[in-house]
Amino acid sequence: MFVIFLFFALSTLLVAYSAWTYKSHRSSRSARRASSSTCSISIFLGSGGHTTEALQLLAGLDRTRYIPRTYIVSAGDTLSIKRAIAFEGSSDVRVVEIPRARMVHQPLRSVPFTFTRSLLHTVRLALPSSESGSSALGDVLLMNGPGTCVVLCASVWLARLLGAGKTRMVYVESFARVQSLSLSGRILRNFVDRFVVQWPELKEKVPGAECRGWLV
């Protein structure tokens, strides 16, 4: 019990500090990239409908500009890997597997341990490589709802707190969320760089959210 209490205490302190620094971070954003420049992007495929929506979002982007593309999947999600390969039309696809923050039907008391394991793994993706000087997550991280998005976001923030995080985070709420946000959306909406919903009525309920209509 003490370990669980310590985990949540540290998590609370991190979130509080992140919230305190986030306003200054957003106000000091760099200028938008020129439309002719390339941008490396990572996309989290959360399996099932989340993967379908993520690939539909990606299909709407200029794939000659958003390169290279890295697909992030939870460990054991072979179906999402196959769908990424089919989407790219090539077997030479950049895929990174990360440990699951929580398994299906996993007891809540053990979640802090699996969450921490997943976080320690993913924070290495958010930190720049000594060889290339850039992180495995690239310039932009695209997320659309699965719970592991929380781990990815926390990893980017840890890298930022260390002064080494440069990845911008874009969260697009699922098309299925018409009247209310998902749990991931409620947690992350104040911590990502751009928070997008797909229904105007939901935008009215979420301060700071963007809405560009149906994106999937």
N, C-alpha and C positions, 0 to 999 in steps of 0.2 A: 504493500500500500504506500509505503514511503516513496518508493521509486516512481509510482504513478503520480503521487502528489508533486514530487520534484519536477517531473516531466511537464505537467500542466502549469506549474508555477513559472518555469523557465519559458514555456510557450507564451504565457500571458505577458511576461516582461518583454519578450521579443515583439509580440504584436503591438504592445503599447508603444514601444520605442519606434517601431516601423510606422505606426500611425502618426506619431509626432513628427517624424522626418519626411513623411510622404508629401505633405503640402509644399515644402520647399523643393522637393525633388520634382514635382510636377511643374512648378513655376519656373524651374531652370532647365526645362527640356531643350534639347538642341533643335535647330531648324529642321523642317521636313527635308527629306532627301529629294534631290532632283529626279524628275520622272524618268530620266534616261539612265539613272544609276541602277546597279544591281543590288539585291538585298538577300542575304542568306536567311532562311526561315526554317523553323522546326515546328512540326505539327503533332499534337498528341492525339493518338487514335485510341479512344476509350472502349472499343469493341461495340458490336451490335449497331444500334441506331446512332450512337455517338460517332462511330467510324464513318457511317454513311453520310451524316451531316458534315463531318470534317472534310471528307473528300469532295463533297459538293461545294463547300466553301472554297476549297483550293482550286476547283475547276473554274471558278469565276475570276481567278487571278491570272495575270500575265506570267506564264511559266518561263518565258525567256528572261524576265526580270528577276523573279524570285528564285535565285539559284545561289548555292546549292540548297536542296531541300532534304531535311532530315526528319524521318518519321520516328516518333517515340511511342513505344507500346509497353504495356504491362507484361511482366514475365509470363510466358506460356500462351500469350495471345497470338497463336499462329495464323488465325483467320484474318486478323487485321494486317499482318505482314503480307499474306497472299493478296489481299485487296489493294495494298499499297503498290505491290509489284504489278498487278493488273492495271492499276491506274496510271502508273508511269510507263507501262508497256515495255518494261525491261527488268531483268533479274538483278541488274546492277543498281540496287536501291540502298540508300543510306538508312539503316534501321538501328535504333538503340533500344534495348530492352532495360526496363527498370523494375526493381522489386515492387510488389504490390504493397500499398499502405495498409490494406485490410483485405483479407480473403473473405469470400462469401460465407456467411454464417459464423465468422470468427468471433469468439467472445470479446466483449468490449474491454475487459480487464487486460487483455494481451495486446490491444491496439497500440498503446504507446511504444511498445518494443518494435513492432513491425513498422510503425510510422517512422520511428527514429532510424531504423535500418534503411528504409527507403529514402529518407531525407539525406543521410550521410552519403548514399550512393549518388543521388541526383545533384547534390550541391557541387560535386566534382564536374558535372556537366555544365553548370552555370559559371564556373571559374575559367578564366582564359588559360589556354594551353601554353606552356613555356615554348613550344615549337612554333605554333602559328600565331600566338598572341590573341586569338579569338576563342570563344567558348563553343562547345558542341551544340549549344542551343541556338547559336547564330545571332543575327541582329534582331529577329522577331520570333516570339513564341506564340503560336496560335492554339487556343484552348476553347473547348465548347461544352464543359459540364461535368465530366466524370470526377469522382472524388479524388483521384490521384492528382488532379489539377492543383489541389491545395498544396500537395507536396512540392510540385514543380514551382509554384508561386513562392513558397517559403524558401526554396533553394535560390531562386533569383534574388530574393530580398536578403538572404544571408550573404550572397556574393556582393550585393550593393553595400551592405553594412561593412564589409571588408574593403570597400573601395575598389572592387574589381568587377562589379556587375554592370554590363552594358546592354543586356538583352531587354528589348521592349516587349511587354506582355499585352496581348490582345485577347479578350475573352468575349466570345459570342454565345449568348444564351440560346438554348435549344429552341427550335421552332415550336416545340410542344408546350413551351411555357408562355401562355397567353395572358393570364391574370396575375401570376405570382412568380417569383424567382425560385430556382432550384436551391437546394441547400448550398451547393458549391458557389452559386451566384451570390447568395446572401453573404457568404464568407469572404469572397474575393472582390466584390465590386469596389471596395475602397482601396484595393491594393494593386490593381492592374492599371496599365497606362491608358487603355481604352476599353470601355465596357459597352457592348453592343447588344441590344435586344431587337427582336424581329416583329414586334407588334406595337403599334402606337399607343394602345391603351396601357401596355406595361411600362412604356417609357414615361408616361405621366405619373406613374407610381414610384419611379426610381430616379431620384435626383442625380444628375450628372450622366445618365445613360444616353447613348446614341441610338438612333433608329434609322435605318436605311431601307426599311421595308423587308420583304421576304428575301433572305439570302440563300435559302436552300430549297 
